[in-house]
């Protein structure tokens, strides 16, 4: 039909009857090679631009509402906890239990009602669900206090994690999932630092492998449509743990901390072995599932570099005594501390790894269209630059000159990076 004059007449009749406009008629005819492709009229371009602006404005407004609601929920939570704490001794024990559990349950119900039953207020409902999850922690610790359970017990943190982790899936809540991940990390730190006296250096080594494993967990969630929305949360938090760990290992302070044996307990050895296995599984999983895609190869290389850094720090932990030199204090006391050559080597290596992983994070975010990855990568890239400046120019220049130059550098760098960040995000939106 498209090759006959009748079709052309039919299209023209639609135009005359006002069913379609001139531009639409020309596009229909051009599709069947009966006319030249028309240029997009300025009016149409304007409408498309305004629609896109409305979409971005609505997106920004939703984010603003979510941030304000979350801050409001946190303030309410702090206020309630302070109010209960100030009148704690005057309240009978049974009333304390009813108050704690009743407040937590009512907040969960209100959050569920606003998020699911009243879908016009999802951001407010989500904030109340977050608040209720924080109340769970307060309820656990205050109930433990009533029954004289030590408040510094790591078991209470584990109980908090076990109570809210299933709810993050049942209520399809990203904020609760974030709290769950953080409470699990807090439990590990309490176990390592509390019972088994592992220092912060050893904890950051565990957190580095934990970050790689979280990224792999996010990749695993993509295999299930129902849980795919959680993948970005796992991977974003995982990248933050990886990048922060690399930044920590580039600092001198970590190597100057009192040394303890990471593998001096069953728990520490077990958690280390588990995360080594899950980290390797994460790297292999990313390679197998995305090897044909450019973004997948960047993900694989990012995790491979992260695991390389983890392996280096593990070797350092085993051979730490070989990097120590004896120093005599002004009071003639002798003690061991890392040699300057070793500290410089760690600074160079892990600053370089920080840059590599930060750039890799930006590239993965760009090719996969994940804005948080781009923002996180740029943030830690700037942190790395500032760290280099403070360890070089600040040491050799007069303090006032160093601060002035550093301020100018940060302002100029911030303007340039913000411009590039917006360009990347615009390109990502255009490619979607």
C-alpha positions in Angstrom: 0.0 0.0 0.0 2.9 2.3 0.8 4.0 2.3 -2.9 0.7 3.6 -4.3 -0.6 7.2 -4.8 -3.6 6.2 -2.7 -1.5 5.9 0.4 -0.1 9.4 -0.2 -3.6 10.8 -0.6 -4.8 9.0 2.5 -2.0 10.7 4.6 -2.8 14.1 3.1 -6.4 13.6 4.0 -5.5 12.9 7.6 -3.5 16.1 7.6 -6.4 18.1 6.2 -8.8 16.6 8.7 -6.5 17.7 11.5 -5.8 14.1 12.6 -2.1 14.6 12.2 0.1 17.7 11.7 2.3 18.6 8.7 5.5 17.4 10.4 3.9 14.0 11.3 2.6 13.6 7.8 6.0 14.2 6.3 7.6 11.7 8.7 5.0 9.0 7.8 5.7 9.5 4.1 9.5 9.6 4.6 9.3 6.3 6.4 8.0 4.7 3.1 10.4 6.7 0.9 7.6 8.9 -0.5 9.1 12.1 0.8 12.3 13.6 2.3 12.8 13.3 6.0 11.6 16.5 7.6 13.7 18.6 10.0 12.5 18.7 13.6 10.6 21.9 14.1 11.7 24.2 16.9 8.3 23.9 18.6 8.7 20.1 18.9 12.3 20.5 20.1 11.1 22.9 22.7 8.3 20.5 23.9 10.8 17.6 24.1 13.2 19.8 26.1 10.5 21.0 28.4 9.4 17.4 29.0 12.9 16.4 29.8 13.3 19.4 32.2 10.0 18.4 33.9 11.3 14.9 34.3 14.6 16.1 35.9 12.7 18.6 38.1 10.3 15.9 39.3 13.3 13.6 40.0 15.1 16.3 41.9 11.9 17.1 43.9 11.5 13.5 44.8 15.1 13.3 46.0 14.7 16.5 48.0 11.5 15.2 49.7 13.3 11.9 50.5 16.3 13.8 52.1 14.0 16.1 54.1 11.8 13.2 55.2 14.8 11.1 56.3 16.3 14.0 58.2 13.0 14.6 59.9 12.7 10.9 60.8 16.2 10.9 62.3 15.5 14.0 64.4 12.2 12.5 65.6 14.1 9.3 66.6 16.8 11.2 68.4 14.1 13.3 70.2 12.2 10.2 71.3 15.3 8.4 72.5 16.5 11.5 74.5 13.0 11.9 76.0 12.8 8.3 77.1 16.4 8.4 78.4 15.7 11.5 80.5 12.7 9.9 82.2 14.1 6.3 82.2 14.4 5.8 85.9 10.9 7.0 86.6 9.3 4.5 84.2 8.5 1.0 85.5 10.2 -1.9 83.7 7.0 -3.3 82.1 6.1 0.1 80.9 9.5 0.6 79.4 9.1 -2.7 77.4 5.6 -1.7 76.2 6.8 1.8 75.2 9.8 0.5 73.3 8.1 -2.3 71.4 4.9 -0.3 70.9 6.7 2.7 69.4 8.8 0.5 67.1 5.8 -1.5 65.9 3.6 1.7 65.4 6.4 3.4 63.4 6.8 0.3 61.2 3.0 0.2 60.6 2.8 3.9 59.7 5.7 3.5 57.3 4.2 0.5 55.6 0.8 2.3 55.4 2.3 5.4 53.7 4.6 3.5 51.4 2.3 0.7 50.2 -1.3 1.5 51.2 -1.0 5.2 50.4 1.3 5.3 47.4 1.2 9.1 47.2 3.6 9.3 50.1 6.4 6.7 49.4 9.3 8.9 50.5 7.7 9.7 53.8 6.8 6.0 54.3 10.3 5.0 53.5 11.7 7.5 56.0 9.4 6.1 58.7 10.6 2.5 57.9 14.1 3.7 58.3 13.2 5.4 61.6 11.6 2.2 62.9 14.7 0.2 62.0 16.8 2.6 64.1 14.2 2.2 66.9 14.9 -1.6 66.7 18.5 -0.9 67.7 17.4 1.4 70.5 14.9 -1.2 71.7 17.4 -4.0 71.8 20.1 -2.0 73.7 17.6 -0.4 76.2 15.9 -3.8 76.8 19.4 -5.3 77.5 20.0 -2.5 80.0 16.8 -3.3 81.8 17.9 -6.9 82.2 21.5 -6.0 83.0 23.0 -7.3 79.8 26.3 -5.5 79.0 25.6 -2.7 76.5 29.0 -3.2 74.8 28.1 -6.8 73.9 28.7 -7.4 70.2 25.8 -10.0 70.3 23.3 -7.0 70.6 24.6 -5.6 67.3 24.2 -9.0 65.7 20.7 -9.3 67.0 19.9 -5.8 65.5 21.2 -7.0 62.2 19.2 -10.2 62.3 16.0 -8.3 63.2 16.1 -5.8 60.3 17.9 -7.6 57.5 14.9 -9.7 56.5 12.7 -6.6 56.6 14.8 -4.8 54.0 13.6 -7.5 51.5 10.1 -7.9 52.9 9.5 -4.1 52.8 11.6 -3.6 49.6 13.5 -0.9 51.4 16.9 0.4 50.3 17.5 2.5 53.4 16.9 -0.5 55.7 19.3 -2.6 53.6 22.0 0.1 54.1 21.4 0.0 57.8 21.6 -3.8 57.8 25.0 -3.8 56.0 26.4 -1.2 58.4 25.2 -3.1 61.5 26.8 -6.3 60.1 30.0 -4.4 59.6 29.7 -2.9 63.1 29.2 -6.4 64.6 32.4 -7.6 62.8 34.3 -4.6 64.2 33.0 -5.2 67.7 34.0 -8.9 67.5 37.4 -8.2 66.2 38.2 -5.1 68.3 36.3 -6.1 71.4 36.8 -9.8 72.2 39.9 -10.5 70.2 41.8 -7.2 70.4 42.4 -6.8 66.7 43.5 -3.3 65.8 41.9 -1.0 63.2 44.5 -2.0 60.7 43.3 -5.6 60.8 39.7 -4.5 60.7 40.3 -2.5 57.5 41.9 -5.5 55.9 38.7 -7.5 56.6 36.5 -4.5 55.4 38.5 -4.5 52.1 37.5 -8.1 51.4 34.0 -7.3 52.7 33.7 -4.6 50.1 34.7 -6.9 47.2 32.3 -9.5 48.5 29.5 -6.9 48.7 30.1 -6.0 45.1 29.8 -9.7 44.1 26.6 -9.9 46.2 25.1 -7.1 44.2 26.0 -8.9 41.0 24.3 -12.0 42.3 21.1 -10.0 43.0 20.8 -9.1 39.4 20.1 -12.7 38.6 16.7 -12.4 40.3 14.3 -9.9 39.0 12.6 -9.5 42.3 15.8 -8.5 44.1 17.6 -6.7 41.2 16.8 -3.3 42.7 19.1 -4.1 45.6 22.2 -4.7 43.5 23.2 -1.0 43.2 23.0 -0.7 47.0 25.3 -3.6 47.6 27.8 -2.5 44.9 27.8 1.1 46.0 28.5 0.3 49.7 31.1 -2.2 48.5 32.9 0.3 46.5 32.9 2.8 49.4 34.5 0.1 51.6 37.1 -0.7 49.0 38.1 2.9 48.3 38.1 3.9 51.9 40.3 0.9 52.8 42.8 1.9 50.1 42.9 5.4 51.4 43.5 4.2 54.9 46.3 1.9 53.8 48.0 4.9 52.1 48.2 6.7 55.5 51.1 6.3 57.9 48.9 6.1 60.9 47.7 2.6 60.1 51.2 1.1 60.1 52.2 2.9 63.3 49.3 1.4 65.3 50.2 -1.2 67.9 50.5 -4.5 66.1 48.2 -7.4 66.9 47.9 -10.9 65.4 44.9 -10.9 63.0 44.8 -14.7 63.0 45.0 -15.1 66.8 41.4 -16.2 67.1 39.0 -18.6 65.5 36.5 -15.9 64.6 39.1 -13.7 62.9 40.6 -16.6 61.0 37.1 -17.8 59.9 35.8 -14.4 58.8 39.0 -13.8 56.9 38.8 -17.2 55.1 35.1 -16.7 54.3 35.7 -13.3 52.7 38.7 -14.5 50.7 36.5 -17.2 49.2 33.6 -14.8 48.5 35.9 -12.2 47.0 37.4 -14.7 44.6 33.8 -15.8 43.8 32.8 -12.2 43.1 35.7 -11.7 40.7 34.9 -14.9 38.8 31.2 -14.1 38.8 31.7 -10.7 37.3 34.0 -12.1 34.6 31.7 -14.9 33.6 28.5 -12.8 33.6 29.8 -9.7 31.8 32.9 -10.8 29.8 31.4 -9.7 26.5 30.6 -6.2 27.7 33.0 -3.2 28.1 31.5 -2.3 31.4 31.9 -5.9 32.6 35.6 -5.9 31.8 36.0 -2.7 33.7 34.2 -4.3 36.7 36.4 -7.3 36.5 39.6 -5.3 36.4 38.4 -3.1 39.2 37.8 -6.1 41.5 41.0 -7.7 40.4 43.0 -4.6 41.4 41.1 -4.4 44.7 42.0 -8.1 45.4 45.6 -7.4 44.5 45.6 -4.6 47.2 44.0 -7.0 49.6 46.7 -9.6 48.9 49.5 -7.1 49.4 48.2 -6.0 52.8 47.7 -9.7 53.8 51.4 -10.3 53.0 52.4 -7.2 55.0 50.3 -8.5 58.0 52.2 -11.8 57.9 55.6 -10.2 57.4 55.2 -7.1 59.5 58.2 -7.6 61.7 60.5 -7.5 58.6 59.4 -3.9 57.9 60.1 -2.6 61.4 63.2 -0.8 62.7 64.2 -0.1 66.3 64.0 3.5 67.4 65.2 5.0 70.7 63.1 7.8 72.2 64.5 10.9 73.9 63.8 9.0 77.2 66.1 6.2 76.0 63.2 3.8 75.6 63.5 1.5 72.6 60.5 0.5 70.5 59.7 -0.8 67.0 58.2 1.3 64.2 57.9 1.0 60.4 60.8 2.2 58.4 60.5 5.4 56.4 61.2 3.5 53.1 58.3 1.0 53.9 55.9 3.9 54.7 56.8 5.7 51.5 56.3 2.5 49.4 52.9 1.9 51.0 51.9 5.5 50.4 52.9 5.4 46.7 51.4 1.9 46.1 48.0 2.5 47.7 47.6 6.0 46.5 48.1 4.7 43.0 45.6 1.9 43.6 43.1 4.4 45.0 43.3 6.4 41.7 43.0 3.3 39.6 40.0 2.0 41.5 38.4 5.5 41.6 38.8 5.9 37.8 37.5 2.4 37.3 34.5 3.2 39.4 33.8 6.3 37.2 34.1 4.2 34.0 31.8 1.5 35.3 29.3 4.1 36.4 29.5 5.8 33.0 29.0 2.7 30.9 26.3 1.2 33.1 24.5 4.5 33.7 24.9 4.4 37.5 25.3 8.0 38.8 26.3 7.1 42.4 29.3 5.2 41.0 30.5 8.4 39.1 30.0 10.5 42.2 31.8 8.1 44.5 34.7 7.7 42.1 35.1 11.5 41.7 34.9 12.0 45.5 37.7 9.6 46.2 39.8 10.8 43.3 39.7 14.3 44.9 40.5 12.8 48.3 43.6 11.1 46.7 44.8 14.3 45.1 44.4 16.2 48.4 46.3 13.4 50.2 49.2 13.7 47.7 49.3 17.5 48.2 49.3 17.2 52.0 52.2 14.7 51.9 54.3 16.7 49.4 53.8 20.4 49.0 52.5 21.0 52.5 55.7 19.5 54.0 58.1 21.6 51.9 56.3 24.9 51.5 55.7 27.6 54.2 52.4 26.8 55.9 50.6 29.9 54.7 51.7 29.5 51.1 50.8 25.8 51.2 47.3 26.5 52.5 46.6 29.3 49.9 47.8 27.2 47.0 45.9 24.2 48.3 42.7 26.3 48.6 43.1 27.6 45.0 43.8 24.1 43.8 40.7 22.7 45.5 38.4 25.4 44.2 39.6 25.2 40.6 39.6 21.4 40.8 36.1 21.4 42.3 34.7 23.6 39.5 36.4 21.5 36.8 35.4 18.1 38.2 31.8 19.3 38.8 31.6 20.4 35.1 33.0 17.0 34.0 30.7 15.2 36.4 27.6 16.9 34.9 28.8 16.2 31.4 29.2 12.5 32.2 25.8 12.3 33.7 24.2 14.1 30.8 25.9 11.7 28.4 24.6 8.8 30.5 21.1 10.1 30.4 21.3 10.6 26.6 22.5 7.0 26.1 19.6 5.5 28.1 
